[in-house]
C-alpha cells in the first residue's frame, strides 16, 4: 500500500513540476480537492493510546 501511496504523490509532483501551466489551467477546480488528499497521503499516524506515556525523562540540552 505504501508503494501505491508514494507513486500517487510522485505523479502529482511530476505533473506540477513538468507542466505547471497545464496544472494551473486545467487543475484549478481540482486543486482544492487534491490538496487535502495529498496531505492525508503524506501522513501515516498510528493510533497508540499510550503515546504520551514515557518511562524516563530525557534531557537533551544539558548545561552540565
N, C-alpha and C positions, 0 to 999 in steps of 0.2 A: 504494500500500500504506500509506503514511503517513496518508492521509486516513481509511482504514478503522480504523487504529490509534487515531487521535485520536477518531473517532466512538465507538468502543467504550469508551474511557476516559470520554468525556463522558456517555454513557448511564449508566455505573456511578456516576459522581459525582452526576449529576442525581437518580438514584433515591435515593442516600444522603442528599442534601440535602432533597428534597421529601417523602420518605416514610420517615424514619428508623425509625419504629416497625414498619412493614411489613418493612423490611430486617432489623431485629433479630429479628422473629418468624419470618419465612419463610426468610430467608437465613442463619440461624445455622449450618446444616450446610454451606452453600456458601462462606461467607466464608473458611475456611482453604484452600479450593481456589482461590478467586478472587484472594486477595492475592498469591501468588507470580506468577500470570499477569499481574496488573496491573503489578507491579514489572518484569516482563520486557517488557511493552509500553512502559513508560516509558523503558527504556534501549535504546539502539541503539549497540552498540560495533563499531567497525571493527577487523578483525584486521590490525594493522600490525606486522610483525616488527621494525621499526626505531623503535618508539615511544619508546624510551629514549635514542636517539642524538641528541645535539644538536651543532650546528656551533659555536655560540658561547655563552659564559656571559652570561646576562642578569642584571644586578644592579638589581633594582627598588628596594630600600631602600638608599640610599647616603647616608651622613652627610656626604659631601664636597660 
